[in-house]
Amino acid sequence: MLGLIMFVVCLGLLLFGFPVAFTFGGAAVVFGLISDPSMFDMMPHRIWAVMNNTILMAIPLFIFMGIILQKSKLAEKLLESMGFLFGEVRGGIAISTILVGALLAASTGVVGASVVAMGVISLPVMLKYNYDKKLATGSICAAGTLGQIIPPSIVLIILGDVFQVPVGDLFLAAFWPGLSLVLFYVIYILIMAYIKEDIAPPVRLEGADLGTKPQQVGRALKAILPPLILIIIVLGSILFGVATPTESSAVGGIGAIILAGMYKQLSVKMVWDSSLETIKITSMVFAILVGATAFSMVFTYTGGDYVVEDFMMALPGEKWGFLILSMLAIMALGFFIDFVEISYIIVPILAPIAYNLGINPVWYAILVAMNLQTSFLTPPFGFSLFYLKGVSPPEVRTIDIYRGVVPFIAIQVFVLVILIVWPELFGISSVITNSY
């Protein structure tokens, strides 16, 4: 039971605000010394394996690509074009936000940057035209989190490493679930806009020289095509086996710099600032990974994994009992801790059990990724909620944001349930056959 006690202690320390990496690493040292100090003889080998993992090299490169695109004013151009295109439809600004969120997810994948950009640009516009605060804030938060499931997602790269499955298979398997979320978000906004006419009224955006509708469509295509081409090159090279995720992420970084030059935003200072931000985010991820490596080693040596496995294997319903309980556990933990910690601490405990029950790793990894997406929206520690509140005008209260994300969380859970029961609806069955 020592491993389980260590896990509970770590959760308690996190609730008191201790840094994640040092909490798990420090607890591992303390409990490892109590159990058997000789186990730390293997720790250098584990850290060395992390340092030599070529799959994880894609993480900083995709982060760099996302930050460059964020600084190149990509979000602003997309939101402006989409807003003029769909503004006259009921709920059109909210729908534009969802569509732009999907494009940003496939190009930048940086949740915080997406939420902040759309919060700064589209939230004031929606409030100006009397959009309901809950619908406006909920659509922005939900759109920003699409980067968790739509490739190239950092979560999928991490899960590919944890499950030891090809990242390309995860990207392919996540494509339709991600687009399904976008579709359900848009349907929900349209339904709400037509049920309650005053919740998201049609608007005619003001601007200099709006031009005719064909001209607006032309401007929208001009804004969409460059990032879309980059997305096709990056994802297509992976899905068609032309390049590995690491090689493709390098191409994406170069492509982002070229796009920034096309948008006349490229400068030495921008590349330098983007590189510094990339280093900071990557250092955070890998510090957590090293702490998680120490934690999982001690947890395994103390027999905690056997306790969890025996409990999960004894559940009624076998595979289905494990799926339901593991999804509920991940969702509950998402209320309090980040997706990186869950991916490196919790998922490695569950993955061997899934293998033993005959659950396909690709399918289960997509379920985990879809589940982890909700952690960005669930109060009290949903990061998207904090990002949006930080850039919201004073009249938008925290409770408005909390209430606004509830329907979108319900939609995510609904899609997750469909993905569990009917994975073939999302075209995952062929991927499962090829990967298992």
C-alpha positions as CSV (number, residue, x, y, z in Angstrom):
1,M,0.0,0.0,0.0
2,L,3.0,2.3,0.2
3,G,2.7,3.3,-3.5
4,L,-1.0,4.2,-3.0
5,I,-0.1,6.3,0.1
6,M,2.5,8.1,-2.0
7,F,-0.1,8.9,-4.7
8,V,-2.6,10.3,-2.1
9,V,0.2,12.4,-0.6
10,C,1.1,13.8,-4.0
11,L,-2.5,14.8,-4.7
12,G,-2.7,16.5,-1.3
13,L,0.5,18.5,-2.0
14,L,-0.8,19.6,-5.4
15,L,-4.0,20.9,-3.8
16,F,-1.8,23.1,-1.6
17,G,-0.1,24.6,-4.7
18,F,3.3,22.8,-4.7
19,P,4.9,22.5,-8.2
20,V,3.9,19.4,-10.0
21,A,7.4,18.1,-11.1
22,F,9.0,18.6,-7.7
23,T,5.9,17.2,-5.9
24,F,6.0,13.8,-7.7
25,G,9.8,13.7,-7.9
26,G,10.3,14.7,-4.2
27,A,7.6,12.2,-3.0
28,A,9.3,9.5,-5.1
29,V,12.7,10.2,-3.4
30,V,11.2,10.2,0.1
31,F,9.1,7.0,-0.3
32,G,11.8,5.3,-2.3
33,L,14.3,5.8,0.5
34,I,11.7,4.4,3.0
35,S,11.1,1.3,0.8
36,D,14.5,0.4,-0.8
37,P,17.1,3.1,-1.7
38,S,18.9,0.7,-4.1
39,M,16.0,1.1,-6.6
40,F,17.5,4.6,-7.5
41,D,20.4,2.8,-9.2
42,M,18.1,2.5,-12.2
43,M,17.1,6.2,-12.2
44,P,20.0,7.5,-14.5
45,H,19.1,4.8,-17.1
46,R,15.4,6.0,-17.1
47,I,16.4,9.6,-17.5
48,W,18.8,8.7,-20.3
49,A,16.0,6.9,-22.0
50,V,13.9,10.0,-21.9
51,M,16.7,12.1,-23.3
52,N,17.2,9.7,-26.2
53,N,13.5,9.4,-27.1
54,T,13.2,10.8,-30.7
55,I,9.4,10.8,-30.5
56,L,9.5,13.4,-27.8
57,M,11.6,15.7,-29.9
58,A,8.5,16.6,-31.8
59,I,7.0,18.3,-28.8
60,P,9.3,21.4,-28.7
61,L,9.2,21.7,-32.5
62,F,5.4,21.7,-32.6
63,I,5.3,24.2,-29.7
64,F,7.7,26.5,-31.6
65,M,5.5,26.2,-34.7
66,G,2.4,27.1,-32.7
67,I,4.0,30.1,-31.0
68,I,5.4,31.5,-34.3
69,L,1.9,31.2,-35.9
70,Q,0.3,32.8,-32.8
71,K,2.7,35.8,-33.0
72,S,2.1,36.2,-36.8
73,K,-1.4,37.4,-36.1
74,L,-2.9,34.3,-37.7
75,A,-5.9,34.2,-35.3
76,E,-6.7,37.8,-35.9
77,K,-6.8,37.4,-39.7
78,L,-8.9,34.2,-39.5
79,L,-11.4,35.6,-37.0
80,E,-11.9,38.9,-39.0
81,S,-12.5,37.0,-42.2
82,M,-14.8,34.4,-40.7
83,G,-16.7,37.0,-38.8
84,F,-17.5,39.0,-41.9
85,L,-18.5,35.8,-43.7
86,F,-20.8,34.3,-41.0
87,G,-21.8,37.3,-39.0
88,E,-25.3,37.7,-40.5
89,V,-26.2,34.2,-39.5
90,R,-27.8,33.7,-36.0
91,G,-24.9,32.7,-33.8
92,G,-22.5,33.4,-36.7
93,I,-19.8,35.0,-34.6
94,A,-19.8,32.1,-32.2
95,I,-19.7,29.6,-35.1
96,S,-16.8,31.6,-36.6
97,T,-15.0,31.2,-33.3
98,I,-15.5,27.5,-33.3
99,L,-14.3,27.1,-36.9
100,V,-11.3,29.4,-36.3
101,G,-10.5,27.3,-33.1
102,A,-10.4,24.2,-35.3
103,L,-8.0,25.8,-37.7
104,L,-5.8,27.1,-34.9
105,A,-5.9,23.6,-33.3
106,A,-4.6,22.0,-36.4
107,S,-1.9,24.7,-37.0
108,T,-0.8,26.0,-33.6
109,G,-2.2,23.5,-31.1
110,V,-1.4,25.9,-28.2
111,V,-4.5,26.0,-26.1
112,G,-3.6,29.1,-24.0
113,A,-2.7,31.2,-27.1
114,S,-5.9,30.2,-28.9
115,V,-8.2,31.1,-26.0
116,V,-6.4,34.4,-25.3
117,A,-6.4,35.4,-29.0
118,M,-10.1,34.6,-29.4
119,G,-11.0,36.1,-26.1
120,V,-9.3,39.4,-27.0
121,I,-10.8,39.6,-30.5
122,S,-14.2,37.9,-30.6
123,L,-15.5,38.2,-27.1
124,P,-15.8,42.1,-27.2
125,V,-17.5,41.8,-30.6
126,M,-20.0,39.2,-29.3
127,L,-20.7,41.3,-26.2
128,K,-21.1,44.5,-28.3
129,Y,-23.9,42.8,-30.4
130,N,-25.7,41.4,-27.3
131,Y,-24.6,37.8,-27.4
132,D,-25.4,35.9,-24.2
133,K,-22.3,35.9,-22.0
134,K,-22.5,32.2,-21.3
135,L,-22.7,31.2,-24.9
136,A,-19.9,33.6,-25.9
137,T,-17.5,32.5,-23.2
138,G,-18.4,28.8,-23.5
139,S,-17.8,28.8,-27.3
140,I,-14.4,30.5,-26.9
141,C,-13.2,28.1,-24.2
142,A,-14.4,25.1,-26.2
143,A,-12.9,26.2,-29.4
144,G,-9.6,26.8,-27.7
145,T,-9.4,23.3,-26.3
146,L,-9.8,21.6,-29.7
147,G,-6.0,21.6,-29.9
148,Q,-6.0,18.8,-27.4
149,I,-7.6,16.3,-29.8
150,I,-7.2,17.7,-33.4
151,P,-3.7,16.7,-34.8
152,P,-0.9,17.6,-34.4
153,S,-1.7,17.5,-30.7
154,I,0.9,17.5,-28.1
155,V,-1.3,15.2,-26.0
156,L,-1.3,12.6,-28.8
157,I,2.5,12.7,-29.1
158,I,2.8,12.1,-25.3
159,L,0.3,9.3,-25.4
160,G,2.0,7.7,-28.4
161,D,5.2,7.5,-26.3
162,V,3.3,6.2,-23.2
163,F,1.4,3.5,-25.2
164,Q,4.3,2.8,-27.5
165,V,2.2,3.1,-30.6
166,P,2.9,5.1,-33.8
167,V,2.0,8.7,-33.4
168,G,0.8,8.7,-37.0
169,D,-1.8,6.2,-36.2
170,L,-3.0,8.3,-33.3
171,F,-3.2,11.4,-35.5
172,L,-5.3,9.5,-38.1
173,A,-7.6,8.0,-35.4
174,A,-8.2,11.4,-33.8
175,F,-9.1,13.2,-37.0
176,W,-12.8,12.4,-37.2
177,P,-13.5,12.6,-33.5
178,G,-12.0,16.1,-33.5
179,L,-14.1,17.2,-36.5
180,S,-17.2,15.6,-34.9
181,L,-16.7,17.8,-31.8
182,V,-16.5,20.8,-34.1
183,L,-19.8,19.7,-35.8
184,F,-21.6,19.1,-32.6
185,Y,-20.5,22.5,-31.2
186,V,-21.8,24.3,-34.3
187,I,-25.1,22.4,-34.2
188,Y,-25.5,23.3,-30.5
189,I,-24.9,27.0,-31.2
190,L,-27.4,27.0,-34.2
191,I,-30.1,25.2,-32.1
192,M,-29.7,27.6,-29.2
193,A,-29.6,30.7,-31.5
194,Y,-32.9,29.6,-33.2
195,I,-34.6,28.5,-29.9
196,K,-33.8,31.8,-28.2
197,E,-33.6,34.6,-30.8
198,D,-31.9,37.1,-28.5
199,I,-29.1,34.8,-27.3
200,A,-27.0,35.1,-30.5
201,P,-28.6,37.6,-32.9
202,P,-27.4,38.0,-36.5
203,V,-25.2,41.1,-37.0
204,R,-23.7,43.1,-39.8
205,L,-20.1,43.7,-38.8
206,E,-18.8,47.2,-39.4
207,G,-15.6,47.7,-41.3
208,A,-13.9,49.7,-44.0
209,D,-14.8,48.6,-47.5
210,L,-16.5,45.3,-46.7
211,G,-17.2,44.7,-50.4
212,T,-19.6,42.2,-51.9
213,K,-20.1,38.7,-50.7
214,P,-17.8,37.2,-53.3
215,Q,-15.1,39.6,-52.2
216,Q,-15.6,38.6,-48.6
217,V,-15.4,35.0,-49.5
218,G,-12.2,35.8,-51.4
219,R,-10.6,37.5,-48.4
220,A,-11.6,34.6,-46.2
221,L,-10.0,32.1,-48.5
222,K,-6.9,34.2,-48.7
223,A,-6.7,34.1,-44.9
224,I,-7.5,30.3,-44.6
225,L,-5.4,28.9,-47.5
226,P,-1.9,29.5,-46.2
227,P,-2.3,27.9,-42.8
228,L,-4.5,25.1,-44.4
229,I,-1.6,24.3,-46.8
230,L,0.8,24.1,-43.9
231,I,-1.6,21.8,-42.0
232,I,-1.9,19.5,-45.1
233,I,1.9,19.4,-45.5
234,V,2.6,18.7,-41.9
235,L,-0.2,16.1,-41.3
236,G,-0.2,14.7,-44.8
237,S,3.5,13.9,-44.6
238,I,2.9,11.9,-41.4
239,L,-0.3,10.1,-42.4
240,F,1.1,9.1,-45.8
241,G,4.4,7.8,-44.3
242,V,6.5,10.4,-46.0
243,A,8.0,11.8,-42.8
244,T,8.1,10.8,-39.1
245,P,6.3,13.1,-36.6
246,T,9.7,14.6,-35.6
247,E,10.7,15.3,-39.2
248,S,7.2,16.7,-39.9
249,S,7.4,19.0,-36.9
250,A,10.6,20.5,-38.2
251,V,9.0,21.1,-41.5
252,G,6.1,22.8,-39.6
253,G,8.5,25.1,-37.8
254,I,10.1,26.2,-41.0
255,G,6.6,26.6,-42.6
256,A,5.5,28.8,-39.7
257,I,8.5,31.1,-40.2
258,I,7.7,31.3,-43.9
259,L,4.0,32.2,-43.1
260,A,5.1,34.8,-40.6
261,G,7.2,36.4,-43.4
262,M,4.2,36.3,-45.7
263,Y,2.2,38.1,-43.1
264,K,5.0,40.7,-42.7
265,Q,5.4,39.8,-39.0
266,L,8.8,38.0,-39.2
267,S,11.7,39.5,-37.2
268,V,14.7,38.3,-35.3
269,K,13.1,39.4,-32.1
270,M,9.9,37.4,-32.8
271,V,12.0,34.3,-33.5
272,W,14.0,34.9,-30.4
273,D,11.0,35.4,-28.2
274,S,9.3,32.4,-29.7
275,S,12.4,30.3,-29.0
276,L,12.5,31.4,-25.4
277,E,8.8,30.6,-24.8
278,T,9.3,27.2,-26.5
279,I,12.2,26.5,-24.1
280,K,10.1,27.5,-21.1
281,I,7.1,25.3,-22.0
282,T,9.3,22.3,-23.1
283,S,11.3,22.6,-19.8
284,M,8.1,22.4,-17.9
285,V,6.9,19.3,-19.8
286,F,10.2,17.5,-19.4
287,A,10.6,18.4,-15.8
288,I,7.2,16.9,-15.1
289,L,8.3,13.8,-17.2
290,V,11.4,13.3,-15.1
291,G,9.4,13.6,-11.9
292,A,6.8,11.3,-13.2
293,T,9.5,8.8,-14.2
294,A,10.8,8.7,-10.7
295,F,7.3,8.4,-9.3
296,S,6.3,5.5,-11.6
297,M,9.5,3.7,-10.8
298,V,8.9,3.9,-7.0
299,F,5.2,3.1,-7.5
300,T,6.1,0.0,-9.5
301,Y,8.9,-1.1,-7.1
302,T,6.5,-0.8,-4.1
303,G,3.9,-3.0,-5.8
304,G,1.3,-0.2,-6.2
305,D,0.7,-1.2,-9.9
306,Y,-0.3,-4.7,-8.8
307,V,-2.8,-3.4,-6.3
308,V,-4.4,-1.2,-9.0
309,E,-4.3,-4.0,-11.6
310,D,-5.9,-6.6,-9.2
311,F,-8.7,-4.1,-8.4
312,M,-9.3,-3.2,-12.1
313,M,-9.2,-6.8,-13.3
314,A,-11.8,-7.8,-10.6
315,L,-14.3,-5.2,-11.8
316,P,-17.7,-6.5,-13.1
317,G,-17.9,-6.4,-16.8
318,E,-14.2,-6.9,-17.3
319,K,-13.2,-4.7,-20.3
320,W,-16.3,-2.5,-20.1
321,G,-16.0,-2.1,-16.3
322,F,-12.4,-1.0,-16.7
323,L,-13.2,1.4,-19.5
324,I,-16.0,3.1,-17.5
325,L,-14.1,3.3,-14.3
326,S,-10.8,4.5,-15.9
327,M,-12.6,7.2,-17.9
328,L,-14.4,8.4,-14.8
329,A,-11.2,8.4,-12.8
330,I,-9.3,10.4,-15.5
331,M,-12.2,12.9,-15.8
332,A,-12.3,13.4,-12.0
333,L,-8.6,13.9,-11.8
334,G,-8.9,16.4,-14.6
335,F,-10.8,18.7,-12.2
336,F,-7.6,19.1,-10.2
337,I,-4.4,18.3,-12.2
338,D,-3.1,19.0,-15.7
339,F,-3.2,16.7,-18.7
340,V,0.6,16.3,-18.7
341,E,0.6,14.9,-15.1
342,I,-2.3,12.6,-15.9
343,S,-0.6,11.4,-19.1
344,Y,2.7,10.6,-17.4
345,I,1.5,9.5,-13.9
346,I,-2.0,7.9,-14.3
347,V,-2.0,6.6,-17.9
348,P,1.2,4.4,-17.5
349,I,-0.6,2.7,-14.6
350,L,-3.7,2.0,-16.7
351,A,-2.0,1.2,-20.0
352,P,-0.7,-2.3,-19.0
353,I,-4.2,-3.2,-17.6
354,A,-5.7,-2.2,-20.9
355,Y,-3.2,-4.5,-22.8
356,N,-4.0,-7.4,-20.4
357,L,-7.8,-7.0,-21.1
358,G,-7.2,-7.0,-24.9
359,I,-8.2,-3.4,-25.4
360,N,-6.5,-1.9,-28.4
361,P,-4.0,0.8,-27.4
362,V,-4.8,3.2,-30.3
363,W,-8.5,3.2,-29.4
364,Y,-7.8,3.5,-25.7
365,A,-5.3,6.3,-26.3
366,I,-7.9,8.3,-28.3
367,L,-10.4,7.8,-25.5
368,V,-7.9,9.1,-23.0
369,A,-7.1,12.1,-25.2
370,M,-10.8,13.0,-25.7
371,N,-11.2,12.7,-21.9
372,L,-8.2,14.9,-21.1
373,Q,-9.7,17.6,-23.3
374,T,-12.4,18.2,-20.7
375,S,-9.7,18.9,-18.1
376,F,-9.2,22.3,-19.7
377,L,-12.9,23.2,-19.2
378,T,-13.7,21.7,-15.8
379,P,-13.7,24.0,-12.8
380,P,-12.1,24.8,-10.5
381,F,-8.7,24.4,-12.2
382,G,-9.6,24.4,-15.9
383,F,-6.8,26.4,-17.6
384,S,-9.0,27.7,-20.4
385,L,-11.3,29.3,-17.8
386,F,-8.4,31.2,-16.3
387,Y,-7.0,32.2,-19.7
388,L,-10.3,33.7,-20.8
389,K,-11.0,35.4,-17.4
390,G,-7.6,37.0,-17.7
391,V,-8.6,38.8,-20.9
392,S,-12.3,39.3,-20.3
393,P,-13.9,42.7,-19.7
394,P,-15.1,43.4,-16.1
395,E,-18.8,42.7,-16.9
396,V,-17.9,39.0,-17.6
397,R,-18.0,37.2,-14.2
398,T,-16.2,33.9,-13.5
399,I,-19.6,32.3,-12.9
400,D,-20.6,33.3,-16.4
401,I,-17.6,31.4,-17.8
402,Y,-18.3,28.4,-15.6
403,R,-21.9,28.2,-16.7
404,G,-20.9,28.8,-20.3
405,V,-18.6,25.7,-20.6
406,V,-21.1,23.2,-19.0
407,P,-23.0,22.5,-22.3
408,F,-19.7,22.1,-24.2
409,I,-18.4,19.7,-21.5
410,A,-21.6,17.7,-21.9
411,I,-21.0,17.6,-25.7
412,Q,-17.5,16.3,-25.1
413,V,-18.8,13.6,-22.8
414,F,-21.5,12.7,-25.3
415,V,-18.9,12.3,-28.2
416,L,-16.7,10.3,-25.8
417,V,-19.5,7.9,-25.0
418,I,-20.2,7.4,-28.8
419,L,-16.5,6.8,-29.3
420,I,-16.5,4.1,-26.6
421,V,-19.7,2.3,-27.9
422,W,-19.3,2.8,-31.7
423,P,-15.7,3.6,-32.6
424,E,-16.4,2.5,-36.2
425,L,-18.6,5.6,-36.7
426,F,-15.4,7.7,-36.5
427,G,-13.5,5.5,-38.9
428,I,-11.2,4.1,-36.2
429,S,-11.9,0.4,-36.8
430,S,-9.4,0.2,-39.7
431,V,-6.7,1.9,-37.6
432,I,-7.4,-0.5,-34.8
433,T,-7.0,-3.5,-37.1
434,N,-3.7,-2.2,-38.5
435,S,-2.2,-1.3,-35.1
436,Y,-3.2,-4.1,-32.8
